Amino acid sequence: RQLRRAIEECKRAILALPEHSERQKDAVVRLIHLRLKLQELQDPDEEEPNIRVVLEHRFYKEKSKSVKQTCDKCSTIIWGLIQTWYTCTGCYYRCHSKCLPLVTKPCVRSKVSHQAEYQLSICPESGLDSQDYRCAECRAPIALRGVPSEARQCDYTGLYYCSSCHWNDLAVVPARAIHNWDFEPRKVSRCSMRYLALMVSRPVLKLREINPLLFNYVEELVEIR
């Protein structure tokens, strides 16, 4: 009953707020999460509900039993035949059912929707000591020498991550492309990889303002302009 009341209050707030304002967008996101939570609670007969909402992730239970995936939380294999697993429909984060309560990183889809911008400094490293020698995501202890866990740097954020949060995935880093016209894929964390994948089709880079000198050196850009 309280959840239904909260949904109705959220609807009224959306109608009362200025159209297309940030507060209205936030209210819409909250309404979606409340409705998903209600749907989850209305399905008590199943051992595992079809929908789980965790830190803005919208997890749906996977039906496939034959596909072998790797859990984004614990970095071990998901055995679909004997294990229940979920995928976030926003950022495609995958994990075991038992790992859902351990998820600590919010869905990057929300950041893409509300803060659609790139880090435009090339690998802005501040040093492992500034992170208190802990993973930037899960806060597990890490060190450059691999004891107790190897510190892996993300070329997009410049931060260091543990091997569970950084799988050495490769991605083109926007800052390197804009400043150096360098499209060589670099090693990035899992979170950065998902964010860059969701952002790739968004026209948010005002190239003529960020680096107008590129137009003097790249013939293709001159033609496009």
ZAPA-686000 format. One record per residue (C-alpha): z, y, x; residue in one letter; residue number from 0. Coordinates in Angstrom, 1 decimal, decimal comma, always signed. Example, Ala and Ser with C-alpha at 12.3 -4.5 7.8 and 13.67 -1.06 7.14 Angstrom:
BEGIN
{atom {+7,8; -4,5; +12,3}; "A"; 0}
{atom {+7,1; -1,1; +13,7}; "S"; 1}
***
This chain:
BEGIN
{atom {+0,0; +0,0; +0,0}; "R"; 0}
{atom {+0,8; +2,4; +2,8}; "Q"; 1}
{atom {-2,5; +1,6; +4,5}; "L"; 2}
{atom {-4,4; +2,4; +1,3}; "R"; 3}
{atom {-2,5; +5,6; +0,9}; "R"; 4}
{atom {-3,4; +6,6; +4,5}; "A"; 5}
{atom {-7,1; +5,8; +3,8}; "I"; 6}
{atom {-7,1; +8,1; +0,8}; "E"; 7}
{atom {-5,3; +10,9; +2,7}; "E"; 8}
{atom {-7,9; +10,6; +5,5}; "C"; 9}
{atom {-10,8; +10,8; +3,0}; "K"; 10}
{atom {-9,3; +14,0; +1,6}; "R"; 11}
{atom {-8,8; +15,5; +5,1}; "A"; 12}
{atom {-12,5; +14,8; +5,9}; "I"; 13}
{atom {-13,7; +16,7; +2,9}; "L"; 14}
{atom {-11,3; +19,6; +3,6}; "A"; 15}
{atom {-12,2; +20,0; +7,3}; "L"; 16}
{atom {-15,2; +22,1; +8,5}; "P"; 17}
{atom {-18,4; +20,1; +8,5}; "E"; 18}
{atom {-19,4; +18,7; +11,9}; "H"; 19}
{atom {-16,2; +20,0; +13,6}; "S"; 20}
{atom {-14,4; +17,9; +16,2}; "E"; 21}
{atom {-11,4; +17,5; +13,9}; "R"; 22}
{atom {-13,7; +16,1; +11,2}; "Q"; 23}
{atom {-15,3; +13,6; +13,6}; "K"; 24}
{atom {-11,8; +12,5; +14,7}; "D"; 25}
{atom {-10,8; +12,0; +11,1}; "A"; 26}
{atom {-13,9; +9,9; +10,4}; "V"; 27}
{atom {-13,1; +7,6; +13,4}; "V"; 28}
{atom {-9,6; +7,3; +12,1}; "R"; 29}
{atom {-10,9; +6,3; +8,7}; "L"; 30}
{atom {-13,1; +3,6; +10,2}; "I"; 31}
{atom {-10,1; +2,2; +12,1}; "H"; 32}
{atom {-7,9; +2,2; +9,0}; "L"; 33}
{atom {-10,5; +0,4; +6,9}; "R"; 34}
{atom {-11,0; -2,2; +9,6}; "L"; 35}
{atom {-7,3; -2,7; +9,8}; "K"; 36}
{atom {-7,1; -3,2; +6,0}; "L"; 37}
{atom {-9,9; -5,7; +6,1}; "Q"; 38}
{atom {-8,1; -7,6; +8,9}; "E"; 39}
{atom {-4,9; -7,8; +6,8}; "L"; 40}
{atom {-6,8; -8,9; +3,7}; "Q"; 41}
{atom {-7,9; -12,1; +5,5}; "D"; 42}
{atom {-4,6; -13,9; +6,0}; "P"; 43}
{atom {-5,8; -17,5; +5,4}; "D"; 44}
{atom {-7,8; -17,8; +8,6}; "E"; 45}
{atom {-6,1; -18,9; +11,8}; "E"; 46}
{atom {-7,9; -16,1; +13,6}; "E"; 47}
{atom {-9,1; -13,0; +11,6}; "P"; 48}
{atom {-12,8; -12,1; +11,8}; "N"; 49}
{atom {-11,9; -8,5; +12,7}; "I"; 50}
{atom {-9,3; -7,2; +15,2}; "R"; 51}
{atom {-8,8; -3,5; +16,0}; "V"; 52}
{atom {-7,3; -2,8; +19,5}; "V"; 53}
{atom {-7,3; +0,6; +21,2}; "L"; 54}
{atom {-10,4; +1,8; +19,3}; "E"; 55}
{atom {-12,2; -1,4; +20,1}; "H"; 56}
{atom {-13,7; -3,1; +16,9}; "R"; 57}
{atom {-13,5; -6,8; +17,8}; "F"; 58}
{atom {-15,4; -9,3; +15,8}; "Y"; 59}
{atom {-14,9; -13,0; +16,1}; "K"; 60}
{atom {-17,9; -14,8; +17,7}; "E"; 61}
{atom {-19,4; -17,7; +15,9}; "K"; 62}
{atom {-21,4; -19,1; +18,8}; "S"; 63}
{atom {-19,9; -22,1; +20,5}; "K"; 64}
{atom {-22,6; -22,9; +23,0}; "S"; 65}
{atom {-22,9; -19,6; +24,9}; "V"; 66}
{atom {-20,7; -19,5; +28,0}; "K"; 67}
{atom {-19,3; -16,0; +28,7}; "Q"; 68}
{atom {-16,7; -14,5; +31,0}; "T"; 69}
{atom {-13,6; -12,8; +29,6}; "C"; 70}
{atom {-13,5; -9,0; +30,6}; "D"; 71}
{atom {-9,7; -9,1; +30,6}; "K"; 72}
{atom {-8,8; -12,2; +32,6}; "C"; 73}
{atom {-12,1; -12,8; +34,4}; "S"; 74}
{atom {-12,2; -16,5; +33,5}; "T"; 75}
{atom {-14,8; -18,5; +31,6}; "I"; 76}
{atom {-14,7; -18,4; +27,8}; "I"; 77}
{atom {-15,3; -22,0; +26,6}; "W"; 78}
{atom {-16,7; -21,4; +23,1}; "G"; 79}
{atom {-16,3; -25,0; +22,0}; "L"; 80}
{atom {-12,5; -25,0; +22,4}; "I"; 81}
{atom {-11,6; -21,3; +22,6}; "Q"; 82}
{atom {-11,7; -18,4; +20,1}; "T"; 83}
{atom {-13,2; -15,2; +21,5}; "W"; 84}
{atom {-14,2; -11,7; +20,3}; "Y"; 85}
{atom {-16,8; -9,1; +21,2}; "T"; 86}
{atom {-16,3; -5,3; +20,6}; "C"; 87}
{atom {-19,2; -4,0; +18,6}; "T"; 88}
{atom {-18,9; -0,6; +20,2}; "G"; 89}
{atom {-18,9; -1,4; +24,0}; "C"; 90}
{atom {-19,6; -5,2; +24,0}; "Y"; 91}
{atom {-16,2; -5,9; +25,7}; "Y"; 92}
{atom {-15,7; -9,7; +25,5}; "R"; 93}
{atom {-12,4; -11,5; +25,7}; "C"; 94}
{atom {-10,4; -14,6; +24,6}; "H"; 95}
{atom {-8,3; -14,3; +21,5}; "S"; 96}
{atom {-5,2; -14,8; +23,6}; "K"; 97}
{atom {-6,2; -11,8; +25,8}; "C"; 98}
{atom {-6,6; -9,3; +23,0}; "L"; 99}
{atom {-2,9; -8,1; +23,1}; "P"; 100}
{atom {-3,3; -7,5; +26,8}; "L"; 101}
{atom {-6,3; -5,1; +26,6}; "V"; 102}
{atom {-5,3; -1,7; +28,0}; "T"; 103}
{atom {-8,5; +0,2; +28,2}; "K"; 104}
{atom {-9,8; +2,0; +25,1}; "P"; 105}
{atom {-13,3; +1,4; +23,9}; "C"; 106}
{atom {-15,8; +3,7; +25,8}; "V"; 107}
{atom {-17,9; +4,1; +22,7}; "R"; 108}
{atom {-15,4; +6,6; +21,4}; "S"; 109}
{atom {-15,7; +8,6; +24,7}; "K"; 110}
{atom {-19,5; +8,5; +24,4}; "V"; 111}
{atom {-19,3; +9,8; +20,8}; "S"; 112}
{atom {-16,8; +12,6; +21,5}; "H"; 113}
{atom {-17,3; +13,5; +25,2}; "Q"; 114}
{atom {-21,0; +12,7; +26,0}; "A"; 115}
{atom {-21,2; +13,9; +29,6}; "E"; 116}
{atom {-21,6; +12,5; +33,0}; "Y"; 117}
{atom {-19,5; +12,7; +36,2}; "Q"; 118}
{atom {-21,9; +14,8; +38,3}; "L"; 119}
{atom {-20,1; +14,7; +41,7}; "S"; 120}
{atom {-21,3; +12,0; +44,0}; "I"; 121}
{atom {-18,5; +9,3; +44,3}; "C"; 122}
{atom {-15,6; +11,8; +44,0}; "P"; 123}
{atom {-13,1; +9,8; +46,1}; "E"; 124}
{atom {-9,5; +11,1; +46,2}; "S"; 125}
{atom {-8,1; +8,2; +48,2}; "G"; 126}
{atom {-6,2; +5,0; +47,3}; "L"; 127}
{atom {-2,9; +6,6; +48,0}; "D"; 128}
{atom {-3,5; +9,1; +45,1}; "S"; 129}
{atom {-3,6; +6,0; +42,8}; "Q"; 130}
{atom {-0,3; +4,8; +44,2}; "D"; 131}
{atom {-2,2; +1,7; +45,6}; "Y"; 132}
{atom {-2,8; +0,5; +42,0}; "R"; 133}
{atom {-6,0; -0,4; +40,1}; "C"; 134}
{atom {-7,3; +2,7; +38,2}; "A"; 135}
{atom {-7,6; +0,6; +35,0}; "E"; 136}
{atom {-5,0; -2,1; +34,8}; "C"; 137}
{atom {-2,5; -0,7; +37,4}; "R"; 138}
{atom {-2,3; -3,9; +39,3}; "A"; 139}
{atom {-1,3; -3,5; +43,0}; "P"; 140}
{atom {-4,4; -3,3; +45,3}; "I"; 141}
{atom {-5,0; -2,7; +49,0}; "A"; 142}
{atom {-8,1; -2,1; +51,2}; "L"; 143}
{atom {-7,2; -5,3; +53,3}; "R"; 144}
{atom {-7,1; -7,4; +50,2}; "G"; 145}
{atom {-3,4; -8,1; +50,1}; "V"; 146}
{atom {-2,1; -8,5; +47,4}; "P"; 147}
{atom {-5,6; -7,8; +45,8}; "S"; 148}
{atom {-8,8; -6,4; +47,1}; "E"; 149}
{atom {-9,5; -2,7; +46,3}; "A"; 150}
{atom {-13,1; -2,2; +45,1}; "R"; 151}
{atom {-14,4; +1,3; +44,8}; "Q"; 152}
{atom {-16,6; +2,4; +41,8}; "C"; 153}
{atom {-19,5; +4,6; +43,0}; "D"; 154}
{atom {-19,5; +6,4; +39,7}; "Y"; 155}
{atom {-15,8; +7,5; +39,4}; "T"; 156}
{atom {-14,9; +7,3; +43,0}; "G"; 157}
{atom {-11,7; +5,4; +42,0}; "L"; 158}
{atom {-10,5; +2,0; +43,2}; "Y"; 159}
{atom {-10,1; -1,1; +41,0}; "Y"; 160}
{atom {-8,9; -4,7; +41,3}; "C"; 161}
{atom {-11,4; -7,6; +41,2}; "S"; 162}
{atom {-10,6; -8,2; +37,5}; "S"; 163}
{atom {-11,7; -4,7; +36,5}; "C"; 164}
{atom {-14,6; -4,4; +39,1}; "H"; 165}
{atom {-17,0; -7,3; +39,3}; "W"; 166}
{atom {-19,4; -5,5; +41,7}; "N"; 167}
{atom {-21,9; -4,8; +38,9}; "D"; 168}
{atom {-24,8; -2,6; +39,9}; "L"; 169}
{atom {-25,9; +0,6; +38,0}; "A"; 170}
{atom {-27,9; +3,7; +38,8}; "V"; 171}
{atom {-25,4; +6,5; +39,3}; "V"; 172}
{atom {-26,5; +9,8; +37,6}; "P"; 173}
{atom {-25,1; +12,1; +40,2}; "A"; 174}
{atom {-27,1; +10,5; +43,0}; "R"; 175}
{atom {-30,3; +10,6; +40,9}; "A"; 176}
{atom {-29,8; +14,3; +40,0}; "I"; 177}
{atom {-28,8; +15,6; +43,4}; "H"; 178}
{atom {-30,7; +13,2; +45,7}; "N"; 179}
{atom {-33,3; +11,7; +43,5}; "W"; 180}
{atom {-31,7; +8,4; +44,5}; "D"; 181}
{atom {-32,1; +5,6; +41,9}; "F"; 182}
{atom {-30,7; +2,7; +44,0}; "E"; 183}
{atom {-28,2; +0,8; +42,0}; "P"; 184}
{atom {-24,6; +1,0; +43,3}; "R"; 185}
{atom {-21,5; -1,0; +42,7}; "K"; 186}
{atom {-19,5; +0,2; +39,7}; "V"; 187}
{atom {-16,5; -0,9; +37,7}; "S"; 188}
{atom {-16,8; -2,8; +34,4}; "R"; 189}
{atom {-15,7; +0,2; +32,4}; "C"; 190}
{atom {-18,2; +2,5; +34,2}; "S"; 191}
{atom {-21,0; +0,0; +33,7}; "M"; 192}
{atom {-20,4; -0,1; +29,9}; "R"; 193}
{atom {-20,1; +3,7; +29,7}; "Y"; 194}
{atom {-23,4; +4,2; +31,7}; "L"; 195}
{atom {-25,2; +1,6; +29,6}; "A"; 196}
{atom {-24,1; +3,4; +26,3}; "L"; 197}
{atom {-25,0; +6,8; +27,7}; "M"; 198}
{atom {-28,5; +6,0; +29,2}; "V"; 199}
{atom {-30,5; +7,0; +26,1}; "S"; 200}
{atom {-28,5; +10,2; +25,4}; "R"; 201}
{atom {-30,3; +13,4; +26,4}; "P"; 202}
{atom {-27,3; +15,3; +27,8}; "V"; 203}
{atom {-28,6; +16,3; +31,3}; "L"; 204}
{atom {-29,9; +19,9; +31,5}; "K"; 205}
{atom {-31,7; +19,3; +34,8}; "L"; 206}
{atom {-33,1; +22,8; +35,2}; "R"; 207}
{atom {-29,5; +24,2; +35,1}; "E"; 208}
{atom {-27,9; +21,4; +37,2}; "I"; 209}
{atom {-30,4; +21,2; +40,1}; "N"; 210}
{atom {-33,5; +23,4; +39,6}; "P"; 211}
{atom {-34,6; +22,8; +43,2}; "L"; 212}
{atom {-35,7; +19,3; +42,3}; "L"; 213}
{atom {-38,7; +20,8; +40,5}; "F"; 214}
{atom {-39,9; +22,0; +43,9}; "N"; 215}
{atom {-39,9; +18,5; +45,4}; "Y"; 216}
{atom {-40,6; +16,0; +42,6}; "V"; 217}
{atom {-44,2; +16,2; +41,3}; "E"; 218}
{atom {-43,5; +14,2; +38,2}; "E"; 219}
{atom {-40,8; +16,7; +37,1}; "L"; 220}
{atom {-43,2; +19,6; +37,4}; "V"; 221}
{atom {-45,7; +17,8; +35,2}; "E"; 222}
{atom {-43,0; +17,1; +32,6}; "I"; 223}
{atom {-41,8; +20,7; +32,6}; "R"; 224}
***
